[in-house]
Amino acid sequence: MDAQPGAGPGAPLVVALRHPPGGALVVRPEGELDHDSVGPLRETLERAVTDPPARLVVDCGGLEFCDSTGLNLLLRAHAAALHAGLPLLLAAPGAVVARMLAITGADEVLDVRPTVEDALAAPATGTASGTASGAASRVASGAGGGASADRPVPGAVTGPLDDSIGAP
C-alpha cells in the first residue's frame, strides 16, 4: 500500500492506496481532512480521474474530521468522475463524516456505501444510484444513494480539483 502524508496542523492526513482485483482503486485518507491537509488527497483523486481505474472508492473509515474544504474536494471529484464516466463511491464513513454528508445534503449527490466491499460490489454505472434519503440511513441499512441522470450534480466541474474560488 502506498501512503502520502498531509501537512495539516492536527492529525496529519495520510492517503493509502489499494488495488483490489478487478481494476478498482481504493483510496483511504486517514486523519483530518481540512484546508491544511487536503493536498495529498486532491492530488491522488486528480490522478485517478485523469488515468481512471475501473472504479474509484474513497474509503472514509479512517477520517477523523472533514471540513468544508474536504467536502468540496469530494464533490468536485465526484463531478469530475461523472464527466469521465468513472464510478466514484464513498465507503464506510464514520459517524462524523456521515453526519456532515447528511447535514450538507451531499448524501443526495454522492454514492455512499456502508463498507468498502459493498462499494466494490456495487453495479458500475459511472453515476451514483439509489434514493435521496440520507447517507446515515443508507449506510445503516446497507443501501447506496446519490445522484442520478434526473438529478444532475449542481455546478459540475470538468477541470482540476483545486479548491480555489471560481475554479471551473
N, C-alpha and C positions, 0 to 999 in steps of 0.2 A: 504494500500500500504506500503510495506517495503522500507526503504531507508538506504543506506550506504554512508557516506561521504568519499570523497577522501582527499588527503593530498597535493594537488597542491598549488603553491605559488599564483596563480591568483584566479579566481573564483573557489572555491572548487567543485570537481565533486561529485555529489550526484547521486546514482543509485536507481531508484524507480522500483518496480516490480508490475505488474498487471496480474491477472489470469482471462482473459475473458472466457465466456462459450466455450466449445469445446476442452479444454485441452491445449490451447496455453499459452505461456508465453510472455508477453510484457515487455521488459527491456528498461527503459528510463533513459539514462545518461543525467544529466543536469549540465551545466557549461563548463569548459575547459577540454578536453581530451588530455593529454600530458604525457610526460615521468614521471612527478612527481605525476600525479593523476590517472594513468591507473589501479592501483591495484584493487580497488573495482569492476570495470567493468570486468577486466580479471577474477577475482575470480567468479563473477556471471556467466559469459559465460562458464567457465570451469565446474561449477556445472551443468549448463543447458545441456551441451554436454554429461556429464557423466551420468546424470539421465534425459534423454531427454523428454521434453513435446511433444505434438502432432506437434507443430510448434513453432519456436522461432522468434520473431520480435524484432528488435532493433529500437526503436523509436528515431530517431536522431533530432527530433524537438527541444529538449532542449539543444543541443550542440551549444555553442558559438564559439568554436575553436576546431580543431583537428589537431595534428601534425603527423609526420611520425610514432611515436610510437602507436598512436591511430589507424591510418590506418593499420599498421602491425597487431595489435590485431584483427581488424575487418576481415582482410584477413585470418589470421590464424584460427579464429573462424569459418569462412565460410568453410575453408578446413576441419576442424575437424567435422563440422556439416555434410558436404557432406559424409565424411567417415562413420559417424554414421547413415546416411540415414535421417537426420533431416533437414526439410526445415528451412533455416535461411534467413530472409528477412530484409532489411533496409527499414525504413519508414520515411517519412516526413523530409528529410534533408533540412535544410535551405540553403540559397544561398552560404554561406561559405563552408559548407560540400559538397554540390552538385558540386561546382566548383573544390574542391580538388579531389573528385572522378573522375571527367571528366579529369582534367589535368594529373592525375597519371595513367589513364586507368583502375582504379579499377572498374569503372562502366561497364567495359567489363566482369568482373568476378562476381560482387555482384548483387543480385536481389534487385533493388531499386524500391519502390512503393511510390506514392505521399502522401498517408495517411496510418495511422495505420489500418483503416477499410479496405482499399484496400489490404494491406498485409495479414490481417486475412482472407479475402475472396478469395485470390489467390489460384489456384489449389495447393494442397500439393503433390509435386513430390519428394522432397528430393534433388532436384537440382534446380538451378536457371533457368529461362526460358526467352525467348524473344530474341531481336536482340541486336547487339552491336552498338548502335547508340548514346550513351552518356547518362549519368544519368540525366543531366539537361533537355534534350529534352524528355526523358521518364517521368520524374516527371511532367514536364509541360503538357504533353499530357495525363498523367494518365496511360501510359503503363508500363510494367515491363521490366526487362532485366537481363542479367548476363551470367553465364557460362552454357554450355550445354555438353552433352556427347561427342560431336565432338570438343569441346573447353575446355579441362580439365584445372583445376587450376594448374598453374605452381608452383612447389615446395610444393605440397600439404603435409600437416603435419597430423600426427595422434597422436602426443604426446601432452604434456602440452602446454598451450597457452602463455608460458612465452616469454618475448621479448629478451632473451639472444641470442647473436650471435652464430650461428652454432647449435642452438637447432633443434631437429628433427621436 
